[in-house]
Amino acid sequence: MKELNEKIQLAIKLLGLVTENTSYSDKEDIRSITIDSIAETLQSFYISLLLSKELHNIEYINSKISPQFKESDLDDIQFNFEGLVKDALFTKFFICIESNLRSIARHFEAAKGNIEKTSIKATFENLFDVNKTDFFTSIKSNDKDVILFFFYLRNTMHNFGIHSDSNPNQIIQIEDTSSVIDRSKVTLELIQNQTNNIIYKDLLLLFEQVIKIIIRLNSLIPSTEKIKHPLADFGL
């Protein structure tokens, strides 16, 4: 339970960081909806963690889920539930980021397919091609590496968490002195044909960096440019 409480506290801190950045005035723009969507995703994740406390209680499980479970099943139940929720968090978070980047690409491309490609990695890299758009030249190379690592990590989900042998090893270092998750130097790596071993805290640290980079990227879009989020017409 102590470990779960620590995870809940980290989720609260990350949610707090996001909600502090939900002030963009145009509520249909990606600069508003992307952050709101991430905040809602983290809020749902936080609620899931709180509810998962009941999975430590065999009486609750027997009365609310199934009387067939035994005390010895608790560790497996908690492990499987946590894995499912973490995967759901990653999937929804990735969708928020991908939608943001593709919306920017479609808005600024001179012709269809000029910037946006089927590959989100190629689309992201095209945003920094000065022959296609020059708004994002101040984004640092390390920030680009963080986003690309995030893409590679997401790709492991297609392969039961294994970093494909078709992709090279990926290693990044994060040292964020203003981090709400971890201010020490952290190394993350994905090794060919190996399962990703990124622990919960480091995953949230990576999410924090991605969020901060997306906020910086969006801030470079001129205020005169309205980029309507795909969900704006559906009442979000």
C-alpha positions in Angstrom: 0.0 0.0 0.0 2.9 2.4 0.7 4.1 1.9 -2.9 0.6 2.6 -4.2 0.4 5.8 -2.1 3.7 7.0 -3.5 2.4 6.4 -7.1 -0.8 8.4 -6.3 1.3 11.3 -5.0 3.4 11.4 -8.2 0.2 11.3 -10.3 -1.2 14.3 -8.2 2.0 16.3 -8.8 1.9 15.7 -12.6 -1.8 16.5 -12.7 -1.0 19.7 -10.8 1.6 20.8 -13.3 -0.8 20.3 -16.2 -3.7 22.1 -14.6 -1.4 25.1 -14.1 -1.1 25.4 -17.8 -4.8 25.4 -18.9 -5.2 29.1 -19.4 -5.2 29.5 -23.3 -8.2 31.7 -24.1 -9.4 30.0 -27.3 -11.1 26.9 -26.1 -11.3 25.4 -29.6 -7.6 25.7 -30.2 -5.1 22.8 -29.7 -3.3 25.0 -27.2 -6.4 24.6 -25.0 -7.9 21.3 -25.8 -4.6 19.3 -25.8 -3.8 20.4 -22.3 -7.3 19.9 -21.1 -7.3 16.4 -22.6 -4.1 15.5 -20.9 -5.4 16.9 -17.6 -8.6 14.7 -17.9 -6.5 11.7 -18.8 -4.3 12.1 -15.7 -7.3 12.8 -13.5 -8.9 9.5 -14.7 -5.6 7.7 -14.0 -5.4 9.2 -10.5 -9.0 8.1 -9.8 -8.1 4.6 -11.1 -5.2 4.4 -8.6 -7.4 5.5 -5.8 -10.0 2.9 -6.6 -7.3 0.2 -6.9 -6.7 0.4 -3.2 -9.8 -1.8 -2.9 -7.8 -4.6 -4.7 -5.8 -5.0 -1.5 -9.0 -6.0 0.4 -10.0 -9.7 -0.2 -13.4 -9.1 1.5 -14.1 -6.3 -1.1 -13.0 -8.5 -4.0 -15.0 -11.5 -2.8 -18.2 -9.4 -2.3 -17.9 -7.1 -5.3 -16.0 -9.1 -7.9 -16.0 -12.8 -7.3 -16.0 -15.1 -4.2 -13.7 -17.4 -6.1 -10.6 -15.2 -5.5 -8.3 -16.1 -2.6 -5.9 -14.0 -0.6 -3.0 -15.5 -2.6 -4.5 -14.0 -5.8 -4.2 -10.4 -4.6 -0.7 -9.7 -5.9 -1.6 -11.0 -9.4 -4.9 -9.0 -9.4 -3.1 -5.8 -8.4 -0.3 -6.4 -10.9 -2.6 -7.1 -13.8 -4.9 -4.1 -13.0 -2.0 -1.7 -12.7 -0.5 -2.9 -16.0 -3.9 -2.4 -17.7 -4.4 1.1 -16.3 -0.8 2.1 -17.1 -1.2 1.0 -20.7 -4.5 2.9 -21.0 -2.8 6.0 -19.6 0.0 5.7 -22.2 -2.3 5.1 -25.1 -4.6 8.1 -24.3 -1.6 10.3 -23.5 0.0 9.4 -26.8 -3.2 10.2 -28.7 -3.3 13.6 -27.1 0.3 14.3 -28.2 -0.1 12.8 -31.7 -3.3 14.8 -32.4 -1.6 18.0 -31.3 1.4 17.4 -33.6 -0.7 16.3 -36.6 -3.0 19.4 -36.2 0.1 21.7 -36.4 1.4 19.8 -39.4 -1.9 20.0 -41.3 -2.2 23.7 -40.5 1.2 24.8 -41.7 1.9 22.4 -44.7 1.9 24.1 -48.0 0.2 21.1 -49.7 -1.4 17.9 -48.5 1.4 15.6 -47.3 4.0 18.3 -47.3 4.6 18.0 -43.5 2.1 15.4 -42.2 3.1 11.8 -43.0 1.7 8.5 -42.0 4.6 8.1 -39.5 4.2 10.5 -36.6 8.0 10.4 -36.2 8.4 11.7 -39.8 5.7 14.3 -39.2 7.4 15.5 -36.1 10.8 15.8 -37.8 9.2 17.7 -40.7 8.1 20.4 -38.3 11.8 21.3 -37.9 12.5 21.5 -41.6 13.0 25.2 -42.2 12.0 24.7 -45.8 8.5 23.7 -44.6 8.0 25.8 -41.4 10.4 28.0 -39.4 8.3 28.5 -36.3 10.0 25.8 -34.2 13.7 26.4 -34.7 14.3 27.3 -31.0 13.3 23.8 -29.8 16.5 22.2 -28.6 17.9 19.0 -30.0 17.6 17.2 -26.6 13.9 18.1 -26.5 13.5 16.5 -30.0 15.3 13.4 -28.7 12.9 13.1 -25.7 9.9 13.2 -28.1 11.5 10.6 -30.4 12.2 8.3 -27.4 8.6 8.7 -26.4 7.6 7.5 -29.9 9.9 4.5 -29.7 8.6 3.6 -26.3 5.1 3.7 -27.6 6.1 1.4 -30.5 7.0 -1.3 -27.9 3.3 -1.6 -27.2 2.9 -3.3 -30.6 5.4 -6.0 -29.5 4.4 -6.8 -25.9 6.8 -4.2 -24.6 9.8 -5.4 -26.5 12.0 -2.9 -28.4 12.0 -4.2 -32.0 15.2 -5.5 -33.5 14.5 -3.3 -36.5 15.1 -0.2 -34.3 18.5 0.9 -32.9 19.1 1.2 -29.2 17.6 4.4 -27.8 19.2 6.2 -24.8 18.3 9.6 -23.3 19.3 11.5 -20.2 16.8 13.7 -18.3 18.0 16.2 -15.8 15.2 18.6 -15.0 16.0 20.8 -12.0 12.4 22.1 -11.9 10.8 18.6 -12.2 7.8 17.8 -10.1 8.7 14.1 -10.4 12.5 13.7 -10.1 15.2 16.4 -10.2 18.2 14.0 -10.4 19.8 12.9 -13.6 17.9 9.9 -15.0 18.9 7.7 -17.9 16.2 5.9 -19.9 17.0 3.3 -22.5 15.4 0.9 -24.9 17.6 -2.0 -26.0 17.0 -4.1 -29.2 15.1 -7.3 -28.5 14.7 -6.4 -24.8 11.5 -5.5 -22.9 11.4 -1.9 -21.8 12.2 -1.8 -18.1 11.1 1.8 -17.4 9.7 2.1 -13.9 6.6 4.0 -13.0 8.4 7.0 -11.7 10.6 7.3 -14.7 7.6 6.9 -17.0 5.9 9.9 -15.3 9.1 11.8 -15.6 9.2 11.2 -19.3 5.5 12.3 -19.6 6.4 15.5 -17.7 9.1 16.3 -20.2 6.9 15.6 -23.2 4.2 17.8 -21.7 6.6 20.7 -21.1 8.0 20.3 -24.7 4.5 20.4 -26.2 3.7 23.5 -24.2 6.9 25.2 -25.5 6.2 24.0 -29.0 2.6 25.3 -28.9 3.8 28.6 -27.4 5.8 29.2 -30.6 2.7 29.2 -32.8 1.8 32.9 -33.5 -1.3 34.0 -31.6 -2.8 35.1 -34.9 -2.9 31.5 -36.0 -5.9 29.5 -34.9 -5.4 25.7 -35.0 -8.7 24.1 -34.3 -8.5 20.8 -32.4 -10.2 17.8 -34.1 -12.4 17.4 -31.0 -13.6 21.0 -31.0 -16.7 20.2 -33.0 -17.7 17.4 -30.6 -18.1 19.7 -27.5 -14.8 19.1 -25.8 
